[in-house]
Amino acid sequence: MMGGMAGLEDVEQPRQRGNAAAGRFIPSVESEQALGVLELFGDPTKAEVRLPSRPESASAARRITHTVVVNRWSLSPQTAEHAVLLVSELVGNAVRHTGAQVFGLRMVHRRGWIRFEVRDPSRGLPCLMPVREMDTSGRGLFLVDKLSDRWGVDLLPRGKTTWFEMRIADRQVP
């Protein structure tokens, strides 16, 4: 459950469903609204979505991530929770530390893996810092390192892409 996680208050919570034996899928109002997020911002599984480099864009990135993971890829609520948190951390770093006007968000599914990328025009590399119990900041890459299966940074001619990947069970993807 996501309850109580700082910065995730506006992320839609998955609804518990009854018996899954129904033969036909009927989209709920909730899933239609979620897919409307992709219409509004763009679909990062098809092309990079560009968002303004402002703190409020983190909320949009979380909504997009949740929509893709739950509604597009039909993955578990826990996978969605981790992906939303980690995308939020990468977006936060791009907004706070790069001085960019926009950043790009892209999501890729490959057999057994999902990948999330945040691209910005800065070539400054993020740094994984040691974290102590009482630290109030600097935990972003620590969380990415602990909750993802792998992560990294690809330097580009003009900027960089910071990414993480998560292993998934193939049977979860439609």
TINUPA-828434 format. One record per residue (C-alpha): x, y, z; residue in one letter; residue number from 1. Coordinates in steps of 0.5 Angstrom, whole numbers, plus 2048, in hexadecimal, padded with zeros to 3 digits. Each point is the difference from the previous one (the first is absolute). Example, Ala and Ser with C-alpha at 12.3 -4.5 7.8 and 13.67 -1.06 7.14 Angstrom:
x;y;z;res;n
819;7F7;810;A;1;
802;807;7FE;S;2;
//
This chain:
x;y;z;res;n
800;800;800;M;1;
802;807;7FF;M;2;
7FD;803;805;G;3;
804;805;804;G;4;
806;801;7FB;M;5;
802;807;7FF;A;6;
7FF;803;7F9;G;7;
7FB;7FA;7FE;L;8;
7FA;803;803;E;9;
7FD;801;7F9;D;10;
801;7FA;7FD;V;11;
7FA;7FC;7FE;E;12;
800;7FA;805;Q;13;
7FE;7F9;7FC;P;14;
7F9;7FE;802;R;15;
7FF;7F9;803;Q;16;
7FC;7FC;7FB;R;17;
7FB;7FA;802;G;18;
800;7F9;7FC;N;19;
804;801;7FA;A;20;
7FC;7FA;7FC;A;21;
7FC;805;7FC;A;22;
801;7FE;7F9;G;23;
800;807;7FD;R;24;
804;806;802;F;25;
7FC;807;801;I;26;
804;806;801;P;27;
7FE;804;806;S;28;
800;807;801;V;29;
806;800;803;E;30;
804;7FC;7FB;S;31;
7FD;805;7FB;E;32;
802;806;804;Q;33;
807;7FD;801;A;34;
801;7FF;7F8;L;35;
7FE;807;7FF;G;36;
806;802;804;V;37;
804;7FD;7FA;L;38;
7FC;804;7FB;E;39;
801;806;804;L;40;
808;800;801;F;41;
802;7FB;7FA;G;42;
801;7F8;801;D;43;
808;7FF;802;P;44;
7FF;7F9;7FD;T;45;
800;803;7F9;K;46;
804;806;800;A;47;
804;804;805;E;48;
7FB;804;804;V;49;
803;807;802;R;50;
7FE;804;806;L;51;
802;807;803;P;52;
805;800;805;S;53;
7FC;802;806;R;54;
7FE;7FC;806;P;55;
7F9;7FF;7FE;E;56;
802;7FC;7FA;S;57;
802;7FB;805;A;58;
7F9;7FF;802;S;59;
7FE;7FF;7F8;A;60;
806;7FB;800;A;61;
7FD;7FC;805;R;62;
7F9;800;7FD;R;63;
803;7FE;7FA;I;64;
805;7FA;803;T;65;
7FA;7FD;804;H;66;
7FB;800;7FA;T;67;
805;7FD;7FB;V;68;
802;7FB;805;V;69;
7F9;7FE;803;V;70;
7FC;801;7FA;N;71;
804;7FF;7FA;R;72;
805;7FB;802;W;73;
7FB;7FD;805;S;74;
806;7FF;806;L;75;
7FF;7FF;807;S;76;
7FE;806;805;P;77;
807;7FF;803;Q;78;
804;800;7FA;T;79;
7FC;807;7FE;A;80;
801;802;807;E;81;
808;7FF;7FF;H;82;
800;803;7F9;A;83;
7FC;806;802;V;84;
805;802;806;L;85;
806;7FF;7FC;L;86;
7FE;804;7FA;V;87;
7FE;805;805;S;88;
807;800;803;E;89;
803;801;7F9;L;90;
7FB;805;7FE;V;91;
802;804;806;G;92;
807;7FF;7FF;N;93;
7FF;803;7F9;A;94;
7FC;806;802;V;95;
805;802;806;R;96;
806;7FF;7FD;H;97;
801;801;7F9;T;98;
7FD;807;7FF;G;99;
7FC;7FD;7FA;A;100;
7FA;803;7FD;Q;101;
7FD;7F9;7FE;V;102;
802;7F9;801;F;103;
7FE;7FA;7FD;G;104;
7FC;7F9;802;L;105;
800;7FA;7FD;R;106;
7FE;7F9;802;M;107;
802;7F9;7FC;V;108;
7FD;7F9;801;H;109;
805;7FA;7FE;R;110;
7FE;7F9;801;R;111;
802;7FF;808;G;112;
802;808;801;W;113;
7FD;807;800;I;114;
804;806;800;R;115;
7FF;807;802;F;116;
804;806;7FD;E;117;
801;807;802;V;118;
804;804;7FB;R;119;
802;807;801;D;120;
805;805;7FD;P;121;
805;800;805;S;122;
807;7FC;800;R;123;
800;800;807;G;124;
800;7F9;803;L;125;
7FC;7FE;806;P;126;
804;7FD;806;C;127;
7FE;7FB;805;L;128;
801;802;807;M;129;
801;7FC;806;P;130;
7F9;801;804;V;131;
800;801;807;R;132;
7F9;7FF;805;E;133;
7FF;807;801;M;134;
801;803;7F9;D;135;
7FB;804;7FD;T;136;
802;800;7F9;S;137;
805;7FD;7FC;G;138;
7FC;7F9;800;R;139;
7FD;800;7F9;G;140;
806;7FC;7FC;L;141;
800;7FC;806;F;142;
7F9;7FE;7FF;L;143;
801;7FF;7F9;V;144;
806;7FB;802;D;145;
7FC;7FC;805;K;146;
7FA;7FF;7FC;L;147;
802;7FF;7F9;S;148;
803;7FA;7FD;D;149;
805;805;7FC;R;150;
801;807;7FF;W;151;
805;805;7FC;G;152;
801;806;7FC;V;153;
802;801;7F9;D;154;
803;806;7FE;L;155;
7FE;803;7F9;L;156;
803;805;7FC;P;157;
7FB;805;803;R;158;
7FE;7FE;807;G;159;
7FF;7F9;803;K;160;
7FB;7FB;801;T;161;
7FF;7FD;807;T;162;
7FD;7F9;801;W;163;
7FE;7FA;804;F;164;
7FD;7F9;7FE;E;165;
7FC;7FC;804;M;166;
7FF;7F8;7FF;R;167;
7F9;7FE;7FF;I;168;
7FC;7F9;7FF;A;169;
7FF;7FF;7F9;D;170;
7F9;7FE;801;R;171;
7FE;807;803;Q;172;
800;803;7F9;V;173;
7FA;7FF;7FC;P;174;
//
